[in-house]
């Protein structure tokens, strides 16, 4: 650049600088006029500006305050004396300037936003729309913004929005920012343990000389029914794997003649079991091991449902569907009874329905909507296309349909709206039957299903398309569940697979002998159940434990919140205390005693 160009650049730069300074003076004059109209607000603005100048001088001068402006000291002292008690006025001359600055800033009712004065509550309302990353950046702007960005209300709301400690109040902790950091670190640790198969696995204790019939779980509490008529409950959250029995009121006193357990269900307060002879027992988990209600059907119970939130039970026997729930005094009674045209295959209770319970039942090619205050209504019916699986949410119901007849349209999953009672989506076009579907536990607008063609499909309800298809098992898929990043599926061959569906990658798998009939997991635990096809004990000789174990079924509990390799943890037999009376031979030369680990 020559001398003439350099001079032209300097001239333009000086003109632009002069224009900027003139605009800044004009804004200051306008602000002074506004403060003149509001004397009190103007005094506070000048006070805030003076404090900011004092803070800047302290930071630049390493503790030496700048020279006070003429006429400002007396006004500031008069203002501080007018709002301070007499004992504090006496201590002000000896008080450090930094402490005085902090104390006066805390007493201010307005927060300086550059050249604008905003109330503190309005600043909080603005900052509440920022996420944690943006709040962290705002905290680096200035001390005032740092004070706002680290307000407890903002971080408490972030914890609630991200699903951490949703039942706590803001007064339970003093630093919600630190609490959120700990929750995020724990979440990251659990996700890493899930991916690396790091944790502990335990096998729940079985009932001797009995075969597993059905298993369900809720929030870490597991219930199981056996061919001996026994019902057991485990609480895996306390690592107490010696489960108590739930007593029944069977009239048969001979121990070997009790009927099989057909179905078991459990929620936070109730446990329900249905037997082969049509008897239904209901236990209250908070009161004891004896049933609080007993109901008898004339025929075998074909389906059983229990509400996850409320004390509502639905059963299907022969061509009747019965709903039971307690009245205001706590006595159980029949709330509604419906008559259907065919035998019921699947039965589910719709969550969050208000005062009157609502259930969905599939009977062959008929799908019924059952409301307690109304008669049974047909939700779906196509002749020759039976339903093969069922799941419900608060607003929708999803069920698989098998296509038969001359016009073959492929097997599909239909999604209905419970409010409008009409079909919303027809998903999939598979050759095999859909054997399981999970709508209630899936993220919004997503649904996962399993098929007899050995594939697990992830459906996008917004576009009615298959977002992902995984070749998961050697035989048909029997159980499936998903969350925001993984899918856990179980197959007829006994294989449990864990997938990261964002990467379309299998993380790990475990295998057992019998088909997987139940899968339930949360952020830190996984419960799987392998239930045999045959409900007959092959060998009643308890001395040959390996032969009996092969045919009785298994229940495994995986815990990923502990720092221990899952498949290098001690055997369940080694967890038993030394005073255990019964023991079994694994035909292994164990080099360590049966002690507690």
C-alpha positions in Angstrom: 0.0 0.0 0.0 1.5 3.4 -1.0 1.5 6.6 1.2 -1.6 8.0 -0.5 -3.7 4.8 0.2 -2.5 4.7 3.8 -3.5 8.3 4.3 -6.9 7.6 2.8 -7.4 4.6 5.1 -6.5 6.6 8.2 -8.9 9.4 7.1 -11.8 7.0 6.7 -11.0 5.2 10.0 -11.0 8.5 11.8 -14.4 9.5 10.3 -16.0 6.2 11.3 -14.6 6.5 14.8 -15.9 10.1 15.1 -19.4 8.9 13.9 -19.4 6.1 16.5 -18.4 8.4 19.3 -21.1 10.9 18.2 -23.7 8.1 18.3 -22.5 7.0 21.7 -22.8 10.6 23.1 -26.3 10.8 21.6 -27.4 7.6 23.3 -25.9 8.9 26.6 -27.8 12.1 26.3 -31.0 10.3 25.6 -30.4 8.0 28.5 -29.7 11.0 30.7 -33.0 12.6 29.6 -34.8 9.4 30.5 -33.1 9.3 33.9 -34.0 12.9 34.4 -37.7 12.0 34.0 -37.2 9.2 36.5 -35.0 10.6 39.2 -34.9 7.4 41.3 -34.2 5.1 38.4 -31.5 7.5 37.2 -29.8 7.5 40.5 -29.7 3.7 40.5 -28.4 3.7 37.0 -25.6 6.1 37.9 -24.9 4.0 41.0 -24.6 0.8 38.9 -22.4 2.6 36.4 -20.2 3.9 39.2 -19.9 0.4 40.7 -19.0 -1.1 37.3 -16.3 1.5 36.9 -15.1 0.8 40.4 -15.0 -3.0 39.6 -13.1 -2.3 36.4 -10.6 -0.2 38.2 -10.1 -2.8 40.8 -9.4 -5.5 38.2 -7.1 -3.2 36.1 -5.3 -1.6 38.9 -4.7 -4.7 41.0 -6.7 -3.5 44.0 -6.2 0.3 43.5 -9.6 2.0 43.0 -9.8 4.7 40.4 -10.0 8.4 41.4 -13.5 9.3 42.4 -15.5 11.6 40.2 -16.2 15.1 41.5 -19.4 15.2 43.4 -20.1 11.5 43.3 -18.6 10.5 46.7 -21.0 12.6 48.8 -24.0 11.5 46.9 -23.0 7.8 47.1 -22.3 8.1 50.9 -25.6 9.9 51.4 -27.4 7.2 49.4 -25.7 4.4 51.3 -26.4 6.1 54.7 -30.1 6.5 53.8 -30.6 2.8 53.2 -28.1 1.3 55.7 -28.5 0.8 59.5 -26.4 3.0 61.8 -24.1 0.2 62.9 -23.1 -0.5 59.3 -22.4 3.2 58.7 -19.8 3.1 61.5 -18.0 0.2 59.9 -18.0 1.6 56.3 -14.8 3.7 56.5 -12.8 0.6 57.5 -14.6 -1.8 55.1 -12.5 -2.9 52.0 -13.7 -1.5 48.8 -14.2 -5.0 47.2 -16.5 -6.1 50.1 -18.4 -2.8 49.8 -18.8 -3.4 46.1 -20.1 -6.9 46.5 -22.5 -5.8 49.3 -23.9 -2.9 47.4 -24.3 -5.1 44.2 -26.3 -7.6 46.3 -28.6 -4.8 47.5 -29.3 -3.6 44.0 -32.7 -4.4 42.6 -31.6 -3.9 39.0 -28.9 -5.7 37.0 -26.8 -3.8 34.4 -27.0 -5.3 31.0 -24.3 -3.2 29.3 -26.1 0.2 28.9 -29.6 -1.1 29.9 -31.0 -1.6 33.4 -33.1 -4.8 33.8 -34.8 -6.1 36.9 -33.3 -9.4 38.3 -36.5 -11.3 37.8 -36.7 -10.3 34.1 -33.1 -11.4 33.6 -34.0 -14.8 35.1 -37.0 -15.1 32.7 -34.7 -14.4 29.8 -32.0 -16.9 30.9 -34.5 -19.7 31.5 -34.7 -20.4 27.7 -31.0 -21.3 27.5 -29.5 -24.8 27.9 -26.6 -25.7 30.1 -24.0 -25.1 27.5 -25.3 -21.6 26.7 -25.6 -20.8 30.5 -21.9 -21.8 30.9 -21.0 -19.4 28.1 -23.0 -16.5 29.6 -21.3 -17.1 32.9 -18.0 -16.1 31.3 -19.2 -12.7 30.1 -19.1 -10.7 33.4 -19.6 -11.1 37.1 -23.2 -9.9 36.8 -24.0 -12.4 34.1 -22.2 -15.2 36.1 -24.4 -14.4 39.1 -27.6 -14.7 36.9 -26.4 -17.8 35.0 -25.6 -19.7 38.2 -29.0 -19.0 39.8 -30.5 -22.1 41.5 -33.8 -21.7 39.8 -32.3 -22.1 36.3 -30.3 -25.2 37.1 -33.2 -26.7 39.0 -35.4 -26.3 35.9 -32.7 -27.9 33.8 -32.6 -30.9 36.1 -36.3 -31.3 35.8 -36.3 -30.9 32.0 -33.7 -33.5 31.5 -35.4 -36.0 33.8 -33.1 -36.0 36.8 -34.5 -35.9 40.3 -38.0 -35.0 39.1 -39.6 -35.7 42.5 -37.3 -33.4 44.4 -38.0 -29.8 45.4 -35.7 -26.9 44.9 -35.0 -26.6 48.6 -33.6 -30.2 48.8 -30.1 -29.2 47.5 -28.0 -26.1 47.8 -26.2 -26.3 44.4 -28.3 -27.7 41.6 -25.5 -27.0 39.1 -23.3 -29.5 40.9 -26.2 -32.0 41.2 -26.8 -31.8 37.5 -23.1 -32.4 36.8 -23.1 -35.5 39.0 -26.3 -36.8 37.3 -24.7 -36.4 33.9 -21.5 -38.1 35.0 -23.5 -41.0 36.4 -25.6 -41.2 33.2 -22.4 -41.3 31.1 -20.9 -44.0 33.4 -24.1 -46.2 33.1 -24.1 -45.8 29.3 -20.5 -46.8 29.1 -21.1 -49.9 31.3 -24.0 -50.9 29.1 -21.9 -50.7 26.0 -18.9 -52.5 27.4 -21.0 -55.2 29.3 -19.6 -54.0 32.6 -21.5 -54.8 35.7 -22.7 -57.8 37.7 -25.1 -60.6 36.8 -27.0 -62.8 39.2 -29.4 -65.7 38.8 -32.5 -65.5 40.9 -33.1 -68.5 43.2 -35.4 -71.2 41.7 -38.2 -73.2 43.3 -36.9 -76.9 43.7 -38.8 -79.5 41.7 -40.8 -76.9 39.7 -40.7 -75.4 36.2 -41.0 -71.7 35.6 -44.4 -70.7 34.0 -44.5 -66.9 33.8 -42.4 -63.9 34.9 -43.0 -60.2 35.1 -41.2 -57.2 36.7 -41.8 -53.6 37.7 -39.2 -51.1 38.8 -36.7 -53.8 39.8 -39.3 -56.0 41.6 -39.7 -59.5 40.0 -42.6 -61.9 40.3 -42.6 -65.5 39.1 -45.1 -68.4 39.0 -44.2 -72.1 38.9 -45.8 -75.4 38.1 -45.9 -76.2 41.8 -48.4 -73.4 42.3 -45.8 -71.2 44.1 -45.5 -67.5 43.5 -42.3 -65.7 44.4 -41.3 -62.1 44.6 -37.7 -60.7 44.4 -36.6 -57.1 45.1 -33.4 -56.8 43.0 -32.9 -53.2 44.1 -31.7 -54.4 47.5 -29.6 -57.3 46.2 -31.7 -59.7 48.3 -32.2 -62.7 46.0 -33.8 -65.0 48.5 -37.4 -64.3 47.6 -40.4 -64.8 49.9 -43.3 -66.9 48.9 -46.8 -65.4 48.4 -49.2 -67.7 50.1 -52.4 -68.8 48.3 -55.8 -69.8 49.8 -56.1 -73.0 47.8 -58.5 -75.6 49.2 -56.1 -78.4 48.1 -53.9 -79.3 51.0 -51.7 -81.9 49.2 -48.5 -80.1 48.1 -48.2 -82.0 44.8 -51.7 -81.4 43.6 -51.8 -77.6 43.3 -52.7 -76.1 39.9 -50.1 -74.5 37.7 -49.7 -70.7 37.7 -50.8 -69.5 34.3 -50.1 -65.7 34.5 -48.4 -63.3 37.0 -48.5 -59.5 37.0 -47.0 -56.8 39.3 -47.0 -53.1 39.8 -45.7 -50.8 42.6 -48.2 -52.0 45.2 -50.0 -55.1 43.9 -49.1 -58.7 42.8 -51.6 -60.8 40.8 -51.5 -64.5 39.9 -53.9 -66.6 37.8 -54.1 -70.3 38.1 -55.0 -73.1 35.7 -58.3 -73.8 37.6 -59.6 -70.3 37.0 -58.6 -68.8 40.5 -57.3 -65.3 40.7 -55.3 -64.1 43.8 -54.4 -60.5 44.5 -51.8 -59.5 47.1 -50.9 -56.2 48.5 -47.1 -56.0 48.7 -47.2 -53.4 51.5 -49.3 -55.4 53.9 -48.2 -59.1 53.8 -47.8 -62.3 51.9 -51.5 -63.4 52.2 -54.0 -62.4 49.4 -56.3 -59.6 50.0 -58.8 -60.8 47.4 -59.7 -64.0 45.7 -61.8 -64.3 42.6 -62.9 -67.5 40.8 -63.8 -68.1 37.2 -65.8 -71.1 35.9 -63.2 -71.8 33.2 -59.4 -71.4 32.7 -58.2 -67.8 32.6 -56.9 -67.0 29.1 -55.5 -63.5 29.6 -54.6 -61.3 32.6 -53.8 -57.5 32.8 -52.8 -55.2 35.6 -52.6 -51.4 35.4 -49.2 -50.0 36.1 -50.4 -47.0 37.9 -53.7 -48.0 39.6 -55.3 -50.9 41.4 -57.2 -52.3 38.4 -57.2 -55.9 37.3 -58.8 -57.3 34.1 -59.2 -61.0 33.3 -60.5 -63.0 30.4 -62.1 -66.4 30.8 -64.2 -68.2 28.2 -66.2 -65.5 26.4 -66.2 -63.1 29.4 -63.9 -60.2 30.3 -64.1 -58.9 33.9 -62.6 -55.7 35.4 -62.0 -55.5 39.2 -60.9 -52.6 41.3 -61.4 -51.6 45.0 -64.1 -49.1 46.1 -63.6 -46.2 48.4 -63.6 -48.4 51.4 -60.9 -50.7 50.0 -63.1 -53.7 49.1 -62.6 -55.3 45.7 -65.6 -55.8 43.5 -66.5 -56.4 39.8 -66.6 -52.9 38.2 -67.5 -54.1 34.7 -68.2 -57.3 32.8 -68.2 -57.8 29.0 -69.2 -60.6 26.7 -67.1 -61.2 23.6 -67.7 -63.4 20.6 -64.4 -65.3 20.6 -61.8 -66.4 23.1 -59.5 -63.6 24.1 -55.8 -63.9 23.2 -54.3 -60.6 24.5 -55.5 -58.1 27.1 -54.1 -54.8 28.2 -55.3 -51.9 30.4 -54.9 -48.4 29.0 -52.9 -46.1 31.4 -54.1 -42.7 32.5 -57.8 -43.0 31.7 -59.2 -41.1 34.7 -62.0 -42.4 36.9 -63.2 -45.3 34.7 -60.7 -48.0 33.5 -60.4 -48.8 29.8 -59.0 -52.1 28.4 -58.1 -53.4 25.0 -58.8 -57.1 24.1 -58.0 -59.1 21.0 -60.0 -62.2 20.2 -59.1 -63.8 16.9 -59.7 -61.2 14.2 -61.6 -58.9 16.5 -60.1 -56.0 18.6 -62.4 -54.7 21.4 -62.4 -51.4 23.2 -63.7 -52.0 26.7 -64.8 -49.1 28.8 -66.1 -49.6 32.3 -69.1 -47.3 31.9 -70.0 -48.5 28.4 -70.6 -51.7 26.5 -67.9 -53.5 24.5 -67.2 -51.8 21.1 -65.4 -53.3 18.1 -62.3 -51.2 17.4 -61.0 -53.3 14.4 -62.4 -56.3 12.5 -61.2 -57.8 9.2 -62.4 -61.4 8.6 -59.6 -63.9 8.5 -56.8 -61.5 9.8 -56.2 -62.4 13.5 -54.2 -60.2 15.8 -50.8 -61.6 16.8 -49.5 -59.1 19.4 -50.8 -56.1 21.4 -49.5 -53.1 23.3 -51.1 -49.8 24.4 -50.1 -46.3 25.5 -52.2 -43.5 27.0 -53.5 -42.4 23.5 -52.8 -45.2 21.1 -53.0 -48.9 20.6 -50.8 -51.0 18.4 -51.4 -54.7 17.4 -50.0 -57.0 14.7 -52.3 -58.4 12.1 -51.7 -61.7 10.2 -52.8 -61.6 6.5 -54.6 -64.7 5.2 -56.9 -65.6 2.3 -56.8 -65.0 -1.4 -55.8 -61.4 -1.2 -52.5 -61.4 0.6 -51.4 -57.9 1.7 -48.5 -58.9 4.0 -48.4 -58.9 7.8 -48.7 -55.4 9.3 -48.9 -53.5 12.6 -51.9 -51.2 12.9 -51.8 -48.2 15.1 -55.2 -46.8 16.3 -56.1 -43.6 18.1 -58.1 -44.4 21.2 -59.8 -41.0 21.2 -60.9 -41.0 17.6 -61.2 -44.8 17.4 -59.7 -44.9 13.9 -56.6 -46.3 12.2 -53.6 -43.9 12.1 -50.9 -46.0 10.6 -50.3 -49.3 8.8 -46.7 -50.2 9.4 -44.5 -53.0 7.8 -45.1 -55.5 5.1 -43.4 -58.6 6.5 -43.7 -62.3 5.5 -43.6 -63.5 9.0 -46.0 -62.9 11.9 -45.4 -60.0 14.2 -44.9 -61.7 17.6 -44.2 -58.7 19.9 -44.5 -54.9 19.8 -43.5 -52.2 22.3 -45.3 -48.9 22.1 -45.6 -47.8 25.8 -41.9 -47.8 26.7 -40.6 -46.4 23.4 -39.6 -42.8 22.8 -42.1 -40.4 21.3 -43.0 -41.1 17.6 -41.1 -44.4 17.7 -42.1 -48.0 18.1 -40.2 -51.3 18.1 -41.5 -54.7 17.0 -40.3 -58.3 16.6 -41.2 -60.8 13.9 -41.0 -64.5 13.2 -38.7 -63.7 10.3 -36.0 -63.1 12.9 -35.8 -59.4 12.4 -36.3 -56.4 14.8 -37.9 -53.4 13.2 -37.8 -49.8 14.4 -40.9 -47.9 13.1 -41.2 -44.1 12.7 -44.8 -43.2 13.4 -44.5 -39.8 11.8 -43.7 -41.1 8.3 -45.2 -44.6 8.6 -41.9 -46.1 7.5 -39.4 -48.6 8.9 -36.5 -46.6 10.2 -34.3 -49.6 10.9 -34.4 -53.3 10.4 -32.0 -55.6 12.3 -31.4 -59.3 11.6 -31.3 -60.1 15.3 -31.9 -63.8 16.0 -31.7 -67.3 14.6 -35.4 -68.0 15.3 -38.3 -65.7 15.8 -38.2 -62.6 18.1 -40.2 -63.2 21.3 -39.6 -60.0 23.4 -38.3 -56.5 22.6 -37.9 -53.1 24.4 -36.1 -49.9 23.5 -35.2 -46.5 24.9 -33.5 -43.4 23.5 -30.4 -45.1 22.2 -30.5 -48.9 22.6 -32.7 -51.9 21.8 -32.8 -55.1 23.9 -34.4 -58.1 22.1 -34.9 -61.8 23.0 -35.5 -64.7 20.7 -37.0 -68.2 20.7 -33.6 -69.7 20.7 -32.8 -68.1 24.1 -30.6 -65.3 22.9 -30.7 -61.9 24.5 -29.1 -59.2 22.3 -28.3 -55.5 23.1 -28.2 -53.1 20.1 -27.1 -49.5 19.6 -29.7 -48.6 17.0 -28.1 -45.2 16.2 -25.1 -47.1 14.9 -27.0 -50.2 13.8 -24.5 -52.2 15.8 -24.8 -55.2 18.2 -23.1 -54.4 21.5 -23.2 -57.8 23.2 -25.4 -60.9 23.6 -26.0 -63.8 26.1 -27.5 -67.2 25.5 -29.7 -69.5 27.6 -31.5 -72.7 26.7 -35.1 -71.7 26.8 -37.0 -68.9 24.9 -36.9 -65.4 26.2 -40.4 -64.5 27.4 -39.7 -61.3 29.4 -37.3 -58.4 29.0 -37.4 -55.3 31.2 -34.7 -52.7 31.7 -34.1 -49.2 32.9 -31.0 -47.0 33.0 -29.0 -49.2 35.4 -30.5 -52.7 35.4 -31.8 -55.5 33.1 -34.1 -58.4 33.9 -34.5 -61.3 31.5 -36.6 -64.5 31.9 -36.2 -67.8 29.9 -39.4 -69.8 30.2 -39.5 -73.4 28.9 -42.1 -74.6 26.4 -42.8 -77.8 28.4 -44.2 -77.4 31.9 -43.1 -80.9 33.1 -40.1 -81.7 35.2 -37.9 -84.2 33.3 -36.0 -85.5 36.3 -37.2 -85.1 39.9 -33.9 -86.3 41.3 -32.6 -83.2 43.0 -29.1 -84.7 43.5 -28.6 -84.3 39.7 -28.9 -80.6 39.7 -27.6 -80.0 36.2 -30.3 -82.2 34.7 -33.0 -80.4 36.6 -31.6 -76.9 35.8 -31.7 -77.7 32.1 -35.5 -77.8 32.1 -36.8 -75.5 34.7 -36.1 -72.0 33.2 -33.9 -69.1 34.3 -34.3 -65.5 35.6 -31.3 -63.2 35.4 -30.8 -59.8 36.9 -28.0 -57.5 35.5 -26.8 -54.5 37.4 -24.7 -51.9 35.5 -24.3 -49.4 38.3 -21.4 -51.4 39.9 -17.8 -51.4 38.8 -17.5 -55.2 38.2 -17.3 -57.3 35.0 -20.6 -59.0 34.4 -19.4 -62.3 33.3 -16.5 -62.4 35.7 -18.7 -62.0 38.8 -19.0 -64.8 41.3 -21.5 -67.6 40.7 -24.8 -67.3 42.4 -24.0 -70.4 44.5 -21.0 -68.5 45.9 -23.3 -65.7 47.1 -25.1 -67.9 49.6 -24.1 -67.5 53.2 -22.2 -70.2 55.0 -25.2 -71.4 57.0 -27.2 -72.4 53.9 -28.7 -75.8 54.6 -29.2 -77.0 51.0 -26.5 -77.2 48.4 -26.0 -78.6 45.0 -23.1 -80.1 43.1 -21.9 -78.5 39.9 -19.4 -81.3 39.3 -16.7 -78.7 39.5 -13.6 -78.7 41.7 -14.1 -75.4 43.4 -11.0 -74.1 45.0 -12.8 -71.6 47.3 -15.5 -72.0 50.0 -19.2 -71.1 49.7 -18.9 -67.7 51.3 -20.6 -64.4 50.8 -19.0 -62.1 48.3 
